[in-house]
Structure formats: C-alpha cells, structure tokens
Amino acid sequence: MSQKIAPLLTREQLNLPNADQFCATATSDGAFLFSLQRSNHTTNNLTLHYNPRFGWIVPYDFGASAFALIQGAENQLWHAAPGSERLIYETFKGGDDNGALISSRWQSRWFEPAGGYLTRLQHVRPAGVGAFTLYLRRDYEQEGGTVMNVDIPAASGFVWGEGIWGEGVWGKTIYEGYTDFYPRKPLKAASFRVQESSTDVRVGLPPLGAGLAPDLGAWALYELLANYSVLEAA
C-alpha cells in the first residue's frame, strides 16, 4: 500500500533522521494513523490516515507526538500536539481545529471522455450534501478551473398545515440531493476538484433507524454525472 505514496517516503520529503519521533496508532474502526515529520521541520506536522479495508490514504496537516485510544462506550481517540504548550486534543471531534476553520480538498483522477479527442462538457450533476466549491479542470491544468458553487442543504420537511410557509421545506425530510451546472467547456481531458473551509458538522442517520445519530463532515460528494458532445472526429 505504501507504493501509492512512494514519492512522499523519501529523505527529501521526510525528516528521516528524526524518525524516532514518528508515531502511529490503530483506530477503533480498524484503520491506522501515522504522524510524520516533513523535511525542514523539527516536530511532527503530517498525519496519514490509512484504511486497509478500502485501500485509501488521506493526509492531514496536523502532527501528533503521541496517540491514545481510550476504548469503551465511545472509543475516544486523543493525540498530543507537538510543541512546548503540550496540548492534548480529542482527534476528529467537532467541526473546528482548536477554534480555526478546517479546510478540506479532494480531486478526481483525469478522464479523457473521447480518448483524447476534443469534446464539449455540456452538463454536470453532482449528487451529495453540503456547501462546497467544485472546480472543473481541463487538459491537465494544475490550478484554477471553472467554478461551480454547490449548495445542497440537508433539510427536514414539515407536513402541510403544521408548518409556516416560507420558513422551511414542505415535504419529506431530505438527507442529500442533486444540483445541475452547464459549463459547456471544450476539453480533451477533465478532472474535478472540491475545496471547502468551515466549522460545519453534519449529523448522519441513526444506524438501523434508531440510536444516536453520528457526527459527519461538512460535505459529501457521492457521484458526478457528466454529459458531453464529441467535437472532433476520430
């Protein structure tokens, strides 16, 4: 699995002489956290989250000098922040980072809809929940992109005759939804990037329809439907 991040695991990227300061832990859901130290730093400032079941590895820009998993009813995970202040935080709890906004990002792989021939991306329909910025990047550009501001609120509907018109959503409770964009951009290759920064926390659905609803992240993107037209003949 480390081959996925092999370019990071080098002496140029990590402060390997201080590897004795690196630390790791297993989590209650079977994943692992590794806190590492980037080059030109003297304390751990990078954490990798590895899920062996699904194979994903997610980087975080916080470091830990130690982890502690308190097993029990809540399986609380704590970490000691590097530095002279010697602060201890509950990991992945709440929507802010010690009062600061939490920034997140994700980018898809590159797609060539017509095998490298010129196409026009006519329509994009994201399915998800929350508010975030969706960028359409074209032809392997590394920055910027066409901006699509997604805002799909989770809403609780009210029954007709029991709510106030104009102050809520009439109908069924909505947990996720869809929105539509029409970029109509010519391209040979496309990639989609999500960026979001907030202190928002969503509440999920109770398991099996009962019990405590879990806290979730500020946004989720479940799928992207894209329609395009081929402009260049093969």
ABEGO torsion letter per residue (X at the ends): XAAAAAAABBAAABBAAAAAABBBBBBAAGBBBBBBBBBGBABBABBBBBBAAAGBBBBBABBBABBBBBBEAAGBBBBBBBEAAGBBBBBGBEABBGGBBBBBBBBBBBBBAAGGBBBBBABBBBBEBEBBBBBBBBGGBABEEBBBBBBBBBBBBBBBGABBBGABBBEBBBABBBBBBBAGBBBABBBBBBBBBBABBBBBBBBGGBEBBBBBBABBBABBBBBBBBABBX
